[in-house]
Amino acid sequence: MKIYEIYFSPTGGTKKAADILTNEIGSNIITCDITKENKDLNNLMITKDDIAIIAVPSFGGRVPSTAIKRISVINGNGAFAVLLCVYGNRAYEDTLAELYDTAKTNNFNIIAAVSAIAEHSVIRQIAANRPDEIDKKQLSEFAKKILYKFYEGKTNEFFIPGKRPYKKYSNMPIVPKPTKACIKCGLCSKECPVQAIDKNNPQKVNSKICISCMRCIYVCPNNARKISSIMYFAAKTALNKVCSKRKECELFI
Ligand SMILES: Cc1cc2nc3c(=O)[nH]c(=O)nc-3n(C[C@H](O)[C@H](O)[C@H](O)COP(=O)(O)O)c2cc1C
């Protein structure tokens, strides 16, 4: 049995939570990072004896559209799948439902779904340092229950939270820009999941393409990309109101 860890993780939080689950499930792991365009997605040799952990962050209560497009070309060939939605302690609304529908259409046999919390990628003080020790313990326990279901061969229908039609996604108009510290090394452009940053001039960002995922800020070695302070404080004020109470990881099985 191979374990495919398929993840879209612009700032690393989704990957952190996925690693905890995946490492507990088994050791024969094949990682498949879909954060950047990955041309080999339709050549993955997933078989019905494998397990895929499909992990995405929640953006506005939905799966980021870039992630959905990439997952849509992966054929599950009847493999078991565990869905993971990672969010910044506000809410994940229809993220799991959307991920479930896409994975099911693509021939995955979904045995469980998990929600987990990671540091908020826009306002990093929210859910700071999560997943933490409590999350790790919870996710490890979930993994054991999932493995148990897998070995029992159970394929029951189970509740997945979320509404259909899904909540409308309203794009956050937050586009990071370089500061004076930028040395034009081009890493942000190379790492951008949607190629929104000009290769030769990182000052030029196509705001129609940018998905506000904050990856350019996360990967910059000089800490030279920022969002405008007005947008930052507006987002911080709004999010602080709805994110202050700690939320816990959940298992649907
Ligand atoms: C554009 C955008 C939208 C987001 N929307 C939500 C949301 O609706 N609810 C929430 O709790 N967190 C939200 N977050 C926070 C992320 O879901 C969270 O930080 C996640 O861990 C990011 O994953 P990553 O670290 O793998 O990039 C949003 C973050 C971004 C950048």
The ligand as an SDF file (V2000), in Angstrom:
LIG
                    3D

 31 33  0  0  0  0  0  0  0  0999 V2000
   -7.0710   34.2220    0.5670 C   0  0  0  0  0  0  0  0  0  0  0  0
   -7.2310   33.5490    1.9010 C   0  0  0  0  0  0  0  0  0  0  0  0
   -8.4970   33.2420    2.3780 C   0  0  0  0  0  0  0  0  0  0  0  0
   -8.6320   32.6120    3.6190 C   0  0  0  0  0  0  0  0  0  0  0  0
   -9.8890   32.3050    4.0590 N   0  0  0  0  0  0  0  0  0  0  0  0
  -10.0480   31.6960    5.2540 C   0  0  0  0  0  0  0  0  0  0  0  0
  -11.3450   31.3570    5.7290 C   0  0  0  0  0  0  0  0  0  0  0  0
  -12.3630   31.5470    5.0630 O   0  0  0  0  0  0  0  0  0  0  0  0
  -11.4530   30.8080    6.9750 N   0  0  0  0  0  0  0  0  0  0  0  0
  -10.3550   30.5810    7.7680 C   0  0  0  0  0  0  0  0  0  0  0  0
  -10.5280   30.1360    8.8970 O   0  0  0  0  0  0  0  0  0  0  0  0
   -9.1020   30.8270    7.3120 N   0  0  0  0  0  0  0  0  0  0  0  0
   -8.9290   31.3720    6.0890 C   0  0  0  0  0  0  0  0  0  0  0  0
   -7.6640   31.6330    5.6130 N   0  0  0  0  0  0  0  0  0  0  0  0
   -6.5140   31.1420    6.3680 C   0  0  0  0  0  0  0  0  0  0  0  0
   -5.9900   29.8470    5.7730 C   0  0  0  0  0  0  0  0  0  0  0  0
   -7.0280   28.9320    5.5190 O   0  0  0  0  0  0  0  0  0  0  0  0
   -4.9990   29.1660    6.7310 C   0  0  0  0  0  0  0  0  0  0  0  0
   -4.0560   30.0770    7.1950 O   0  0  0  0  0  0  0  0  0  0  0  0
   -4.2930   27.9860    6.0880 C   0  0  0  0  0  0  0  0  0  0  0  0
   -3.5290   27.3530    7.0520 O   0  0  0  0  0  0  0  0  0  0  0  0
   -3.3840   28.4250    4.9500 C   0  0  0  0  0  0  0  0  0  0  0  0
   -2.7650   27.2870    4.4200 O   0  0  0  0  0  0  0  0  0  0  0  0
   -1.2360   27.2630    3.9930 P   0  0  0  0  0  0  0  0  0  0  0  0
   -0.4350   27.6570    5.2300 O   0  0  0  0  0  0  0  0  0  0  0  0
   -0.9970   25.8600    3.5890 O   0  0  0  0  0  0  0  0  0  0  0  0
   -1.0870   28.2640    2.9170 O   0  0  0  0  0  0  0  0  0  0  0  0
   -7.4970   32.2790    4.4010 C   0  0  0  0  0  0  0  0  0  0  0  0
   -6.2230   32.5940    3.9070 C   0  0  0  0  0  0  0  0  0  0  0  0
   -6.0880   33.2300    2.6840 C   0  0  0  0  0  0  0  0  0  0  0  0
   -4.7040   33.5500    2.1830 C   0  0  0  0  0  0  0  0  0  0  0  0
  1  2  1  0
  2  3  1  0
  2 30  2  0
  3  4  2  0
  4  5  1  0
  4 28  1  0
  5  6  2  0
  6  7  1  0
  6 13  1  0
  7  8  2  0
  7  9  1  0
  9 10  1  0
 10 11  2  0
 10 12  1  0
 12 13  2  0
 13 14  1  0
 14 15  1  0
 14 28  1  0
 15 16  1  0
 16 17  1  0
 16 18  1  0
 18 19  1  0
 18 20  1  0
 20 21  1  0
 20 22  1  0
 22 23  1  0
 23 24  1  0
 24 25  2  0
 24 26  1  0
 24 27  1  0
 28 29  2  0
 29 30  1  0
 30 31  1  0
M  END
$$$$
